[in-house]
Amino acid sequence: MGEDTRQMKRRFFRRFWKVFLEQLNIIVHDRLSLIGACIFTAFVLMAVLAPWISPYDPTEMQTKADGRVARLEPPSSRHWLGTTNLGRDVLSQIVMGSRIALAVGILAAFLVTLIGTNIALISGYYKGKTDEFLMRFVDIVYALPLEPFVIVLVMILGPRVWNIILGISLFLWRSPARVIRSQVLSLSERPFVKAAKMAGAGDLRIIYLHIAPNVLPICFLYVAFTMGWAIMAESAVSFLGFGDPKFQSWGGILHMAFLSGAFRNAWWWAAAPGLCIMLLVLSVFLISHGYEEVVNPKLRRY
């Protein structure tokens, strides 16, 4: 039994790696997806190298030559993106904030896709009452608004990054669950599944070895979509003042800029994080453009 399980895992991951390389090849040949991948890679490098490329401590008050605090200084050679009302360097905050944006986006996307895919596999394979119960539960989750749900969860559990990721993950799995389920319903009636049943294969083997590899392209598509939604959700929650106060985040920077009236007299303070959010979300949606050719091979141009 143990050897059989190990073999099943090896076959699944071989299929996973094959699909991943296929999608990577399509992204490279799709101009929009390649642009998105370049932008996303730039943000990843910024997050990884943040401690070394950040010009100042993001919480340190900067001073002028005369010793006064450099409050609301416009962009200059010393402070490329200006300073805040407390004299903190905006560029340093942006660089460190990239870590939170990417951490929330990547982890939430992984958890959302994992939850949604497993619910879809169970619902679509077993059908009947199991399918009815899970789909009605999906309908209930669809009725809940995202940001208020995350805010309430954060208020109960505390303003922590992990709680924000948990709130997003417990909410956004509904879309991949419903879409992937429709694919599983079709796959479960295919001859190769029926042949596996006749050969005596168990339900878990059929679900994860025969059906799951065939829905991987859609799973990767939802990883890209969910990453963008998660980044926007975290930014919105932090902008409303419910982010983790221990970390720099782009939404939190916008929150402080709004409270200080920077939208009127310190445009650089608000423009920088807003532009970063827009570019990062745009990059993942451009990457997902290439996945359309994976999900629908008729769109391929080579």
Backbone as CSV, one residue per row, in Angstrom:
resi,resn,N_x,N_y,N_z,CA_x,CA_y,CA_z,C_x,C_y,C_z
1,MET,0.831,-1.206,0.000,0.000,0.000,0.000,0.864,1.255,0.000
2,GLY,1.951,1.228,0.827,2.836,2.384,0.891,3.550,2.609,-0.424
3,GLU,4.019,1.557,-1.049,4.693,1.674,-2.338,3.739,2.173,-3.407
4,ASP,2.489,1.729,-3.348,1.476,2.164,-4.305,1.210,3.660,-4.157
5,THR,1.164,4.144,-2.918,0.941,5.569,-2.670,2.099,6.406,-3.180
6,ARG,3.320,5.926,-2.948,4.498,6.656,-3.437,4.516,6.712,-4.960
7,GLN,4.128,5.632,-5.592,4.084,5.606,-7.045,3.031,6.580,-7.569
8,MET,1.903,6.635,-6.887,0.847,7.554,-7.293,1.320,9.000,-7.180
9,LYS,2.041,9.313,-6.085,2.566,10.667,-5.913,3.569,11.017,-7.001
10,ARG,4.454,10.069,-7.335,5.452,10.331,-8.371,4.796,10.595,-9.719
11,ARG,3.793,9.811,-10.043,3.107,9.992,-11.319,2.361,11.319,-11.356
12,PHE,1.768,11.702,-10.225,1.053,12.991,-10.173,2.020,14.154,-10.369
13,PHE,3.162,14.130,-9.670,4.101,15.242,-9.773,4.800,15.276,-11.131
14,ARG,4.978,14.112,-11.764,5.506,14.128,-13.125,4.538,14.814,-14.069
15,ARG,3.247,14.536,-13.903,2.216,15.190,-14.711,2.158,16.682,-14.391
16,PHE,2.269,17.010,-13.105,2.259,18.408,-12.672,3.409,19.175,-13.335
17,TRP,4.595,18.614,-13.327,5.765,19.278,-13.893,5.634,19.412,-15.412
18,LYS,5.067,18.422,-16.070,4.864,18.473,-17.513,3.913,19.595,-17.882
19,VAL,2.801,19.717,-17.152,1.832,20.779,-17.421,2.441,22.148,-17.141
20,PHE,3.230,22.242,-16.061,3.861,23.512,-15.705,4.809,23.976,-16.814
21,LEU,5.639,23.064,-17.326,6.568,23.422,-18.398,5.823,23.799,-19.676
22,GLU,4.709,23.132,-19.934,3.911,23.459,-21.112,3.369,24.880,-21.015
23,GLN,2.880,25.235,-19.836,2.344,26.582,-19.647,3.459,27.625,-19.692
24,LEU,4.604,27.298,-19.130,5.728,28.227,-19.170,6.158,28.490,-20.611
25,ASN,6.142,27.465,-21.438,6.495,27.620,-22.842,5.506,28.525,-23.561
26,ILE,4.216,28.391,-23.232,3.198,29.222,-23.867,3.340,30.674,-23.420
27,ILE,3.643,30.894,-22.133,3.831,32.250,-21.626,4.988,32.942,-22.353
28,VAL,6.074,32.202,-22.572,7.244,32.770,-23.248,6.890,33.202,-24.667
29,HIS,5.994,32.467,-25.333,5.643,32.770,-26.713,4.484,33.757,-26.816
30,ASP,3.881,34.145,-25.700,2.789,35.120,-25.704,3.337,36.466,-25.234
31,ARG,3.214,37.490,-26.079,3.856,38.771,-25.788,3.319,39.405,-24.509
32,LEU,2.006,39.433,-24.348,1.427,40.048,-23.156,1.829,39.289,-21.892
33,SER,1.793,37.965,-21.970,2.182,37.164,-20.811,3.650,37.358,-20.466
34,LEU,4.484,37.508,-21.483,5.908,37.717,-21.248,6.159,39.066,-20.575
35,ILE,5.422,40.091,-21.005,5.535,41.402,-20.353,5.120,41.302,-18.890
36,GLY,3.999,40.605,-18.636,3.547,40.417,-17.264,4.552,39.661,-16.424
37,ALA,5.173,38.631,-17.021,6.169,37.848,-16.291,7.383,38.691,-15.942
38,CYS,7.789,39.580,-16.838,8.936,40.457,-16.567,8.637,41.421,-15.431
39,ILE,7.440,42.003,-15.444,7.052,42.927,-14.372,6.978,42.186,-13.043
40,PHE,6.377,41.005,-13.062,6.248,40.221,-11.829,7.617,39.821,-11.296
41,THR,8.521,39.433,-12.189,9.878,39.058,-11.771,10.597,40.239,-11.132
42,ALA,10.375,41.434,-11.668,10.999,42.634,-11.092,10.526,42.858,-9.660
43,PHE,9.236,42.650,-9.413,8.717,42.812,-8.059,9.238,41.711,-7.128
44,VAL,9.377,40.496,-7.654,9.924,39.404,-6.844,11.356,39.720,-6.431
45,LEU,12.152,40.210,-7.370,13.528,40.585,-7.051,13.560,41.724,-6.038
46,MET,12.640,42.672,-6.170,12.567,43.762,-5.199,12.286,43.228,-3.802
47,ALA,11.355,42.274,-3.705,10.998,41.721,-2.401,12.143,40.907,-1.801
48,VAL,12.805,40.104,-2.636,13.906,39.254,-2.150,15.092,40.098,-1.694
49,LEU,15.388,41.152,-2.442,16.569,41.985,-2.155,16.220,43.214,-1.324
50,ALA,15.005,43.263,-0.781,14.538,44.457,-0.072,15.499,44.964,1.006
51,PRO,16.039,44.113,1.881,16.934,44.633,2.930,18.198,45.285,2.396
52,TRP,18.617,44.903,1.195,19.863,45.418,0.631,19.656,46.623,-0.287
53,ILE,18.500,46.697,-0.957,18.285,47.811,-1.889,17.482,48.945,-1.268
54,SER,16.904,48.716,-0.093,16.174,49.798,0.585,17.178,50.852,1.050
55,PRO,17.037,52.102,0.592,18.043,53.124,0.934,18.070,53.501,2.406
56,TYR,16.929,53.396,3.093,16.858,53.781,4.509,15.973,52.777,5.253
57,ASP,16.015,52.887,6.560,15.059,52.155,7.392,13.682,52.787,7.172
58,PRO,12.674,51.997,6.768,11.361,52.587,6.449,10.678,53.266,7.633
59,THR,11.099,52.982,8.857,10.482,53.608,10.029,11.335,54.732,10.605
60,GLU,12.491,54.994,9.997,13.408,56.010,10.526,13.023,57.397,10.023
61,MET,13.045,58.388,10.914,12.772,59.777,10.538,14.022,60.382,9.905
62,GLN,13.875,60.887,8.692,14.989,61.503,7.989,15.079,62.984,8.359
63,THR,16.269,63.510,8.389,16.471,64.913,8.753,17.174,65.668,7.627
64,LYS,17.006,66.972,7.642,17.688,67.838,6.685,19.081,68.177,7.198
65,ALA,19.790,68.973,6.398,21.151,69.366,6.788,21.167,70.209,8.046
66,ASP,20.071,70.971,8.280,20.007,71.820,9.470,19.477,71.087,10.695
67,GLY,19.210,69.781,10.571,18.759,68.998,11.705,17.259,68.867,11.836
68,ARG,16.482,69.599,11.030,15.030,69.496,11.094,14.542,68.222,10.391
69,VAL,13.386,67.736,10.845,12.807,66.537,10.229,12.366,66.862,8.806
70,ALA,12.713,65.998,7.866,12.362,66.208,6.454,10.926,65.773,6.204
71,ARG,9.995,66.613,6.610,8.569,66.286,6.487,8.047,66.641,5.093
72,LEU,7.348,65.688,4.477,6.691,65.902,3.191,7.635,66.521,2.158
73,GLU,8.845,66.014,2.108,9.801,66.460,1.100,9.431,65.859,-0.257
74,PRO,9.362,66.671,-1.310,9.059,66.124,-2.641,10.205,65.247,-3.154
75,PRO,9.977,64.484,-4.202,11.050,63.638,-4.751,12.305,64.441,-5.070
76,SER,13.445,63.879,-4.698,14.728,64.549,-4.912,15.804,63.492,-5.091
77,SER,17.037,63.926,-5.297,18.147,62.989,-5.466,18.410,62.193,-4.194
78,ARG,18.071,62.754,-3.039,18.279,62.055,-1.765,17.120,61.116,-1.458
79,HIS,15.907,61.576,-1.717,14.701,60.754,-1.491,13.947,60.685,-2.816
80,TRP,14.154,59.610,-3.545,13.639,59.495,-4.917,12.121,59.607,-4.984
81,LEU,11.419,59.111,-3.976,9.951,59.179,-3.960,9.446,60.088,-2.839
82,GLY,10.298,60.954,-2.342,9.881,61.897,-1.312,9.801,61.280,0.073
83,THR,9.236,62.032,1.006,9.095,61.569,2.393,7.658,61.756,2.863
84,THR,7.350,61.141,3.995,6.012,61.226,4.579,5.944,62.406,5.552
85,ASN,4.793,62.552,6.204,4.623,63.645,7.174,5.483,63.442,8.420
86,LEU,5.980,62.228,8.622,6.870,61.947,9.748,8.337,61.893,9.307
87,GLY,8.601,62.268,8.068,9.966,62.289,7.582,10.516,60.938,7.181
88,ARG,9.664,59.970,6.911,10.118,58.637,6.517,10.211,58.529,5.006
89,ASP,11.217,57.810,4.547,11.473,57.680,3.116,10.418,56.784,2.466
90,VAL,9.714,57.323,1.458,8.636,56.584,0.807,9.184,55.409,0.002
91,LEU,10.314,55.593,-0.677,10.885,54.504,-1.469,11.224,53.305,-0.597
92,SER,11.768,53.539,0.573,12.096,52.437,1.485,10.838,51.696,1.919
93,GLN,9.752,52.434,2.158,8.492,51.796,2.536,7.918,50.981,1.389
94,ILE,8.047,51.505,0.164,7.551,50.785,-1.015,8.321,49.479,-1.206
95,VAL,9.639,49.537,-1.079,10.469,48.351,-1.274,10.126,47.277,-0.241
96,MET,10.022,47.652,1.023,9.697,46.675,2.058,8.250,46.197,1.949
97,GLY,7.363,47.069,1.473,5.958,46.682,1.319,5.732,45.645,0.239
98,SER,6.669,45.522,-0.702,6.527,44.514,-1.754,6.523,43.102,-1.176
99,ARG,7.185,42.926,-0.048,7.230,41.591,0.575,5.845,41.145,1.041
100,ILE,5.111,42.048,1.659,3.771,41.701,2.139,2.836,41.440,0.973
101,ALA,2.901,42.285,-0.053,2.027,42.110,-1.212,2.239,40.753,-1.862
102,LEU,3.495,40.376,-2.079,3.785,39.099,-2.728,3.493,37.916,-1.809
103,ALA,3.793,38.055,-0.516,3.520,36.960,0.421,2.034,36.661,0.480
104,VAL,1.230,37.715,0.601,-0.225,37.527,0.652,-0.729,36.956,-0.667
105,GLY,-0.260,37.505,-1.784,-0.735,37.047,-3.076,-0.392,35.597,-3.355
106,ILE,0.850,35.207,-3.126,1.287,33.845,-3.445,0.676,32.814,-2.495
107,LEU,0.735,33.082,-1.185,0.206,32.115,-0.217,-1.308,31.974,-0.337
108,ALA,-2.005,33.093,-0.482,-3.462,33.033,-0.614,-3.854,32.311,-1.896
109,ALA,-3.139,32.575,-2.997,-3.450,31.902,-4.258,-3.260,30.394,-4.133
110,PHE,-2.192,29.969,-3.466,-1.943,28.535,-3.285,-3.047,27.895,-2.437
111,LEU,-3.391,28.532,-1.316,-4.408,27.955,-0.428,-5.790,27.948,-1.081
112,VAL,-6.131,29.036,-1.772,-7.434,29.111,-2.439,-7.562,28.022,-3.488
113,THR,-6.534,27.860,-4.312,-6.585,26.840,-5.362,-6.601,25.437,-4.774
114,LEU,-5.851,25.230,-3.693,-5.825,23.918,-3.048,-7.198,23.561,-2.490
115,ILE,-7.823,24.502,-1.770,-9.150,24.250,-1.196,-10.193,24.064,-2.293
116,GLY,-10.206,24.991,-3.244,-11.208,24.933,-4.307,-11.091,23.689,-5.166
117,THR,-9.859,23.277,-5.483,-9.662,22.095,-6.320,-10.122,20.830,-5.618
118,ASN,-9.782,20.681,-4.348,-10.198,19.474,-3.611,-11.711,19.397,-3.449
119,ILE,-12.349,20.526,-3.179,-13.810,20.524,-3.077,-14.422,20.175,-4.431
120,ALA,-13.849,20.717,-5.509,-14.354,20.426,-6.847,-14.189,18.951,-7.197
121,LEU,-13.039,18.365,-6.850,-12.799,16.958,-7.147,-13.780,16.054,-6.411
122,ILE,-14.000,16.350,-5.128,-14.929,15.533,-4.332,-16.353,15.702,-4.829
123,SER,-16.750,16.946,-5.066,-18.116,17.229,-5.498,-18.407,16.641,-6.867
124,GLY,-17.490,16.835,-7.809,-17.730,16.361,-9.166,-17.616,14.865,-9.320
125,TYR,-16.817,14.219,-8.487,-16.641,12.769,-8.617,-17.777,12.000,-7.957
126,TYR,-18.142,12.392,-6.741,-19.157,11.628,-6.003,-20.585,11.992,-6.400
127,LYS,-20.782,13.217,-6.898,-22.101,13.673,-7.371,-23.170,13.504,-6.275
128,GLY,-24.408,13.407,-6.666,-25.503,13.135,-5.736,-25.610,14.120,-4.593
129,LYS,-25.858,13.593,-3.396,-26.059,14.426,-2.219,-24.775,15.179,-1.835
130,THR,-23.643,14.541,-2.039,-22.373,15.213,-1.737,-22.207,16.458,-2.595
131,ASP,-22.477,16.320,-3.876,-22.382,17.443,-4.803,-23.394,18.531,-4.439
132,GLU,-24.607,18.119,-4.124,-25.656,19.085,-3.776,-25.282,19.865,-2.525
133,PHE,-24.786,19.193,-1.506,-24.422,19.860,-0.252,-23.278,20.852,-0.472
134,LEU,-22.236,20.411,-1.179,-21.073,21.283,-1.381,-21.407,22.483,-2.254
135,MET,-22.219,22.295,-3.275,-22.580,23.409,-4.149,-23.504,24.406,-3.452
136,ARG,-24.359,23.927,-2.544,-25.188,24.876,-1.780,-24.312,25.669,-0.814
137,PHE,-23.267,25.018,-0.291,-22.331,25.725,0.577,-21.570,26.790,-0.216
138,VAL,-21.220,26.462,-1.466,-20.574,27.447,-2.339,-21.502,28.638,-2.570
139,ASP,-22.794,28.377,-2.765,-23.760,29.460,-2.955,-23.798,30.385,-1.742
140,ILE,-23.714,29.800,-0.539,-23.713,30.610,0.680,-22.477,31.498,0.727
141,VAL,-21.319,30.932,0.377,-20.080,31.713,0.390,-20.132,32.823,-0.645
142,TYR,-20.788,32.565,-1.788,-20.939,33.595,-2.809,-21.738,34.793,-2.296
143,ALA,-22.606,34.561,-1.338,-23.445,35.642,-0.815,-22.693,36.564,0.141
144,LEU,-21.492,36.162,0.572,-20.720,36.965,1.524,-19.798,37.931,0.784
145,PRO,-19.737,39.194,1.200,-18.794,40.148,0.587,-17.375,39.935,1.111
146,LEU,-16.392,40.056,0.238,-15.011,39.716,0.578,-14.424,40.609,1.654
147,GLU,-14.315,41.908,1.394,-13.632,42.799,2.341,-14.285,42.813,3.720
148,PRO,-15.630,42.942,3.832,-16.225,42.896,5.170,-15.973,41.580,5.901
149,PHE,-15.959,40.466,5.151,-15.689,39.166,5.770,-14.280,39.127,6.352
150,VAL,-13.288,39.598,5.572,-11.906,39.603,6.048,-11.747,40.549,7.231
151,ILE,-12.413,41.708,7.175,-12.311,42.683,8.267,-12.870,42.111,9.568
152,VAL,-14.023,41.454,9.482,-14.620,40.853,10.684,-13.704,39.773,11.250
153,LEU,-13.129,38.947,10.367,-12.223,37.894,10.824,-10.991,38.492,11.490
154,VAL,-10.456,39.561,10.904,-9.276,40.212,11.471,-9.610,40.851,12.809
155,MET,-10.799,41.420,12.936,-11.207,42.015,14.209,-11.333,40.959,15.305
156,ILE,-11.737,39.744,14.926,-11.902,38.672,15.908,-10.557,38.049,16.277
157,LEU,-9.746,37.754,15.259,-8.479,37.047,15.476,-7.297,37.967,15.700
158,GLY,-7.432,39.233,15.322,-6.334,40.183,15.484,-5.774,40.615,14.144
159,PRO,-5.225,41.843,14.066,-4.671,42.360,12.803,-3.306,41.768,12.482
160,ARG,-3.306,40.574,11.953,-2.078,39.889,11.578,-2.133,39.517,10.094
161,VAL,-0.968,39.468,9.480,-0.906,39.120,8.062,-1.488,37.729,7.820
162,TRP,-1.184,36.778,8.712,-1.679,35.407,8.543,-3.197,35.356,8.619
163,ASN,-3.792,36.211,9.441,-5.250,36.241,9.539,-5.879,36.816,8.273
164,ILE,-5.202,37.772,7.655,-5.695,38.314,6.384,-5.624,37.241,5.302
165,ILE,-4.509,36.510,5.257,-4.370,35.422,4.283,-5.432,34.361,4.522
166,LEU,-5.685,34.041,5.799,-6.710,33.048,6.128,-8.082,33.508,5.669
167,GLY,-8.407,34.779,5.926,-9.707,35.299,5.516,-9.894,35.245,4.008
168,ILE,-8.868,35.627,3.264,-8.951,35.588,1.804,-9.088,34.144,1.318
169,SER,-8.333,33.231,1.926,-8.356,31.827,1.502,-9.702,31.168,1.787
170,LEU,-10.332,31.540,2.894,-11.629,30.953,3.248,-12.773,31.515,2.415
171,PHE,-12.456,32.493,1.580,-13.508,33.167,0.827,-13.404,32.945,-0.683
172,LEU,-12.208,33.079,-1.235,-12.054,33.092,-2.690,-12.033,31.712,-3.338
173,TRP,-12.082,30.620,-2.557,-12.045,29.283,-3.142,-13.326,28.945,-3.904
174,ARG,-14.360,29.752,-3.734,-15.671,29.432,-4.312,-15.644,29.374,-5.842
175,SER,-14.957,30.322,-6.500,-14.931,30.351,-7.965,-14.191,29.160,-8.568
176,PRO,-12.946,28.865,-8.129,-12.302,27.672,-8.684,-13.060,26.391,-8.381
177,ALA,-13.713,26.316,-7.219,-14.465,25.104,-6.881,-15.598,24.868,-7.876
178,ARG,-16.311,25.912,-8.206,-17.460,25.751,-9.113,-17.010,25.463,-10.541
179,VAL,-16.001,26.187,-11.023,-15.567,26.010,-12.409,-14.876,24.655,-12.603
180,ILE,-13.983,24.300,-11.686,-13.271,23.027,-11.818,-14.225,21.852,-11.648
181,ARG,-15.246,22.005,-10.809,-16.241,20.943,-10.626,-16.897,20.573,-11.953
182,SER,-17.228,21.574,-12.770,-17.867,21.287,-14.055,-16.955,20.450,-14.948
183,GLN,-15.655,20.696,-14.857,-14.696,19.904,-15.624,-14.603,18.484,-15.060
184,VAL,-14.635,18.362,-13.732,-14.556,17.040,-13.104,-15.793,16.205,-13.445
185,LEU,-16.956,16.841,-13.508,-18.175,16.120,-13.884,-18.038,15.478,-15.253
186,SER,-17.409,16.186,-16.173,-17.196,15.635,-17.514,-16.138,14.537,-17.499
187,LEU,-15.038,14.792,-16.785,-13.948,13.811,-16.760,-14.362,12.502,-16.093
188,SER,-15.221,12.593,-15.078,-15.609,11.378,-14.343,-16.417,10.406,-15.187
189,GLU,-16.910,10.866,-16.335,-17.675,9.985,-17.220,-16.859,9.502,-18.404
190,ARG,-15.571,9.856,-18.445,-14.724,9.453,-19.565,-14.364,7.962,-19.465
191,PRO,-14.063,7.332,-20.602,-13.730,5.894,-20.594,-12.548,5.532,-19.709
192,PHE,-11.531,6.403,-19.619,-10.354,6.032,-18.824,-10.684,5.947,-17.339
193,VAL,-11.669,6.746,-16.882,-12.091,6.668,-15.486,-12.887,5.381,-15.248
194,LYS,-13.769,5.071,-16.176,-14.548,3.840,-16.043,-13.642,2.610,-16.106
195,ALA,-12.614,2.682,-16.941,-11.675,1.553,-17.024,-10.898,1.398,-15.717
196,ALA,-10.547,2.523,-15.086,-9.846,2.457,-13.803,-10.728,1.840,-12.728
197,LYS,-12.032,2.158,-12.750,-12.961,1.572,-11.780,-13.077,0.064,-11.991
198,MET,-13.178,-0.345,-13.251,-13.294,-1.769,-13.547,-12.024,-2.528,-13.163
199,ALA,-10.884,-1.817,-13.203,-9.612,-2.455,-12.830,-9.443,-2.534,-11.318
200,GLY,-10.386,-1.976,-10.562,-10.347,-2.063,-9.108,-9.654,-0.905,-8.419
201,ALA,-9.391,0.177,-9.121,-8.743,1.337,-8.507,-9.663,1.987,-7.491
202,GLY,-9.116,2.443,-6.377,-9.898,3.108,-5.347,-10.269,4.533,-5.742
203,ASP,-11.194,5.101,-4.980,-11.673,6.450,-5.290,-10.549,7.481,-5.245
204,LEU,-9.706,7.434,-4.206,-8.638,8.419,-4.079,-7.653,8.307,-5.239
205,ARG,-7.362,7.090,-5.648,-6.433,6.888,-6.777,-7.018,7.471,-8.060
206,ILE,-8.303,7.227,-8.274,-8.947,7.748,-9.484,-8.990,9.277,-9.449
207,ILE,-9.328,9.841,-8.278,-9.475,11.294,-8.163,-8.144,12.004,-8.382
208,TYR,-7.102,11.536,-7.680,-5.847,12.287,-7.672,-4.835,11.826,-8.721
209,LEU,-5.019,10.641,-9.278,-4.073,10.164,-10.275,-4.624,10.257,-11.691
210,HIS,-5.934,10.051,-11.850,-6.521,10.052,-13.187,-7.266,11.347,-13.523
211,ILE,-7.948,11.943,-12.537,-8.758,13.135,-12.814,-7.987,14.425,-12.534
212,ALA,-7.343,14.499,-11.368,-6.675,15.747,-10.963,-5.652,16.261,-11.984
213,PRO,-4.797,15.411,-12.556,-3.829,15.946,-13.536,-4.479,16.622,-14.736
214,ASN,-5.706,16.231,-15.066,-6.382,16.809,-16.224,-7.024,18.161,-15.937
215,VAL,-7.093,18.546,-14.667,-7.643,19.872,-14.338,-6.530,20.831,-13.915
216,LEU,-5.278,20.398,-13.987,-4.163,21.259,-13.590,-4.092,22.569,-14.378
217,PRO,-4.335,22.575,-15.705,-4.285,23.864,-16.414,-5.255,24.892,-15.842
218,ILE,-6.465,24.465,-15.497,-7.429,25.403,-14.911,-6.967,25.828,-13.524
219,CYS,-6.350,24.909,-12.792,-5.833,25.257,-11.462,-4.776,26.356,-11.563
220,PHE,-3.863,26.228,-12.529,-2.833,27.250,-12.715,-3.460,28.584,-13.114
221,LEU,-4.511,28.532,-13.901,-5.198,29.762,-14.291,-5.754,30.478,-13.070
222,TYR,-6.329,29.717,-12.150,-6.900,30.331,-10.949,-5.833,30.763,-9.959
223,VAL,-4.663,30.151,-10.003,-3.554,30.661,-9.179,-3.226,32.088,-9.580
224,ALA,-3.159,32.332,-10.899,-2.857,33.677,-11.391,-3.979,34.652,-11.046
225,PHE,-5.226,34.270,-11.307,-6.351,35.149,-11.003,-6.411,35.475,-9.515
226,THR,-6.294,34.446,-8.689,-6.440,34.624,-7.250,-5.337,35.498,-6.681
227,MET,-4.145,35.411,-7.240,-3.051,36.241,-6.758,-3.398,37.720,-6.898
228,GLY,-3.963,38.090,-8.035,-4.377,39.474,-8.228,-5.477,39.887,-7.283
229,TRP,-6.477,39.027,-7.116,-7.587,39.343,-6.207,-7.097,39.459,-4.767
230,ALA,-6.189,38.586,-4.373,-5.680,38.604,-2.998,-4.885,39.873,-2.724
231,ILE,-4.063,40.289,-3.678,-3.275,41.517,-3.505,-4.204,42.723,-3.354
232,MET,-5.246,42.778,-4.175,-6.196,43.887,-4.071,-6.959,43.838,-2.755
233,ALA,-7.329,42.629,-2.310,-8.066,42.500,-1.053,-7.216,42.938,0.128
234,GLU,-5.949,42.503,0.171,-5.068,42.906,1.276,-4.841,44.409,1.273
235,SER,-4.672,44.991,0.093,-4.476,46.437,-0.001,-5.708,47.185,0.480
236,ALA,-6.893,46.685,0.123,-8.126,47.333,0.548,-8.305,47.260,2.063
237,VAL,-8.044,46.076,2.637,-8.186,45.909,4.088,-7.190,46.790,4.834
238,SER,-5.956,46.837,4.348,-4.942,47.677,4.992,-5.262,49.153,4.819
239,PHE,-5.803,49.533,3.661,-6.176,50.926,3.432,-7.260,51.369,4.408
240,LEU,-8.134,50.436,4.767,-9.208,50.748,5.724,-8.712,50.744,7.166
241,GLY,-7.442,50.420,7.382,-6.852,50.489,8.714,-6.837,49.195,9.483
242,PHE,-7.071,48.059,8.807,-7.120,46.771,9.500,-5.931,45.877,9.153
243,GLY,-4.872,46.466,8.602,-3.685,45.693,8.272,-2.812,45.446,9.488
244,ASP,-1.772,44.638,9.291,-0.838,44.320,10.372,0.071,45.522,10.616
245,PRO,0.009,46.133,11.808,0.824,47.332,12.068,2.320,47.040,12.167
246,LYS,2.702,45.774,12.272,4.119,45.432,12.424,4.861,45.397,11.095
247,PHE,4.131,45.430,9.986,4.767,45.324,8.674,4.353,46.497,7.783
248,GLN,5.266,46.861,6.884,4.955,47.852,5.868,4.141,47.177,4.764
249,SER,3.052,47.792,4.358,2.275,47.292,3.227,1.817,48.479,2.398
250,TRP,1.605,48.239,1.123,1.211,49.329,0.230,-0.141,49.903,0.621
251,GLY,-1.068,49.045,1.022,-2.363,49.537,1.470,-2.235,50.364,2.736
252,GLY,-1.336,49.934,3.650,-1.106,50.696,4.874,-0.487,52.057,4.593
253,ILE,0.400,52.141,3.594,0.990,53.427,3.205,-0.096,54.359,2.684
254,LEU,-0.994,53.828,1.876,-2.111,54.636,1.372,-3.016,55.094,2.516
255,HIS,-3.201,54.226,3.502,-4.023,54.582,4.665,-3.443,55.783,5.411
256,MET,-2.150,55.739,5.676,-1.500,56.841,6.372,-1.509,58.111,5.517
257,ALA,-1.315,57.957,4.213,-1.346,59.119,3.324,-2.728,59.762,3.313
258,PHE,-3.759,58.945,3.325,-5.129,59.469,3.325,-5.437,60.194,4.632
259,LEU,-5.042,59.601,5.756,-5.305,60.240,7.048,-4.558,61.569,7.189
260,SER,-3.423,61.672,6.524,-2.620,62.889,6.634,-2.966,63.935,5.582
261,GLY,-3.935,63.638,4.727,-4.320,64.583,3.692,-3.323,64.677,2.556
262,ALA,-2.504,63.648,2.362,-1.468,63.693,1.333,-2.040,63.671,-0.073
263,PHE,-3.289,63.253,-0.228,-3.888,63.226,-1.559,-4.008,64.635,-2.136
264,ARG,-3.972,65.634,-1.265,-4.100,67.023,-1.713,-2.755,67.721,-1.901
265,ASN,-1.812,67.520,-0.979,-0.581,68.312,-1.027,0.711,67.493,-1.044
266,ALA,0.625,66.166,-1.113,1.831,65.331,-1.201,1.527,64.139,-2.094
267,TRP,1.325,64.425,-3.382,0.865,63.408,-4.330,1.806,62.207,-4.405
268,TRP,3.127,62.443,-4.206,4.110,61.365,-4.345,3.918,60.270,-3.296
269,TRP,3.425,60.649,-2.123,3.223,59.699,-1.044,2.137,58.683,-1.399
270,ALA,1.087,59.133,-2.045,-0.027,58.261,-2.405,0.154,57.614,-3.772
271,ALA,0.819,58.318,-4.692,0.943,57.810,-6.058,1.829,56.574,-6.130
272,ALA,2.911,56.537,-5.358,3.867,55.432,-5.453,3.251,54.082,-5.077
273,PRO,2.618,53.934,-3.904,2.022,52.626,-3.585,0.856,52.273,-4.497
274,GLY,0.076,53.278,-4.896,-1.032,53.004,-5.810,-0.550,52.472,-7.144
275,LEU,0.533,53.043,-7.668,1.094,52.580,-8.930,1.670,51.170,-8.801
276,CYS,2.305,50.877,-7.669,2.856,49.528,-7.450,1.753,48.485,-7.388
277,ILE,0.666,48.782,-6.697,-0.464,47.845,-6.636,-1.007,47.589,-8.033
278,MET,-1.163,48.670,-8.800,-1.701,48.544,-10.153,-0.789,47.689,-11.034
279,LEU,0.526,47.937,-10.983,1.458,47.203,-11.836,1.542,45.731,-11.450
280,LEU,1.563,45.436,-10.151,1.679,44.041,-9.720,0.427,43.253,-10.086
281,VAL,-0.741,43.842,-9.847,-1.989,43.161,-10.212,-2.083,43.005,-11.723
282,LEU,-1.690,44.039,-12.453,-1.701,43.958,-13.919,-0.780,42.850,-14.417
283,SER,0.375,42.683,-13.781,1.329,41.662,-14.228,0.750,40.253,-14.120
284,VAL,0.061,39.946,-13.020,-0.471,38.592,-12.869,-1.646,38.348,-13.810
285,PHE,-2.393,39.396,-14.123,-3.490,39.212,-15.076,-2.963,39.088,-16.506
286,LEU,-1.841,39.742,-16.804,-1.213,39.546,-18.107,-0.647,38.134,-18.235
287,ILE,-0.082,37.628,-17.137,0.421,36.245,-17.155,-0.725,35.273,-17.419
288,SER,-1.873,35.534,-16.808,-3.023,34.638,-16.996,-3.526,34.657,-18.439
289,HIS,-3.150,35.684,-19.207,-3.559,35.739,-20.618,-3.036,34.520,-21.379
290,GLY,-1.821,34.096,-21.051,-1.257,32.925,-21.716,-1.953,31.635,-21.348
291,TYR,-2.551,31.583,-20.157,-3.226,30.364,-19.725,-4.473,30.072,-20.548
292,GLU,-5.015,31.096,-21.217,-6.180,30.860,-22.049,-5.873,29.849,-23.145
293,GLU,-4.635,29.883,-23.626,-4.246,28.935,-24.666,-4.034,27.534,-24.111
294,VAL,-3.747,27.452,-22.809,-3.608,26.138,-22.181,-4.978,25.512,-21.981
295,VAL,-5.908,26.314,-21.463,-7.261,25.818,-21.205,-7.995,25.538,-22.513
296,ASN,-7.740,26.389,-23.520,-8.388,26.210,-24.826,-7.309,26.086,-25.903
297,PRO,-6.857,24.887,-26.234,-5.765,24.686,-27.205,-6.059,25.257,-28.586
298,LYS,-7.335,25.500,-28.919,-7.688,26.043,-30.240,-7.136,27.449,-30.440
299,LEU,-6.793,28.132,-29.327,-6.277,29.492,-29.422,-4.779,29.527,-29.695
300,ARG,-4.111,28.389,-29.645,-2.660,28.374,-29.833,-2.288,28.753,-31.262
301,ARG,-1.187,29.497,-31.355,-0.762,30.018,-32.647,0.490,29.297,-33.172
302,TYR,0.923,28.231,-32.506,2.119,27.523,-32.971,1.998,26.067,-32.605
